[in-house]
């Protein structure tokens, strides 16, 4: 089996079209189509079906897809062995927005310095969405909030930061004692970290007055800074950048854990070891800051 043909098939599935896959590989759409046809002839099953303008995998292809992706990873791993340290090629890393704000500069600079042959592809998203992309093997790893459920043995979560959760209050309201009159701006209850914040809020206020709800911590912090409301949030490293005049009051014993989600089989992969070193060296525990 020609792994170039497998790579073309996976690219079509991920990109949604022959043309998009062709642009990535630097060949024509007809050449991509020929590769897919050759694979279908070899495997004896149809692999793609058109749904509107998008090419989607057939049921037979969905069954084969995890094994085909593994073939491509194995090929990449073998190439890494030939180059000694394995610090080269694309790294598809997902990260929540606050992690990107806290660590993107250090990641880019650190990889450029220690592994210049690694091509970092940094994708933002909510923890739940990034987990789904990782599970579908569209990401090599993701920096997310700790999942609230047991992970399968094939996955591992390595902590990189523990962030206090607390009340974020406008400076003027805190000074004037008018905090209780302010509505709440919620960190989305559907977000993994937001669920913890919501539990802390309702433990003190059974029916809180809600102004807005969003999965955008930076925006929430700026709204609190402007005096439009108060919030229960984690204290990430760059919080003060968005709410310089706000007061943060920690809630004892409550934290949001951030970590690197990766495959257990990759625990010794050099590039992920390097990513962990960078993350743990530029964020760490936010308590007391």
Secondary structure, 3 states (H helix, E strand, C coil): CCHHHHHHHHHHHHHCCHHHHHHHHCCCHHHHHHHHHHHHHHHCCCCEEEECCEEEECHHHHHHHHHHHHHHHHHHHHHHHHCCCCCCEEEEEEECHHHHHHHHHHHHHHHHHHCCCEEEEEEECCHHHHHHHHHCCCCCEEEEECCCCCCCCCEEEEEEEEEEEEEEECHHHHHHCCHHHCCEEEECCCCHHHHHHHHHHHHHCCCCCEEEEECCHHHHHHHHHCCCCEEEEECCCCHHHHCCCCEEEEEEEEEEEEEEEEEHHHCCCHHHHHHHHHHHHHCCCCCCC
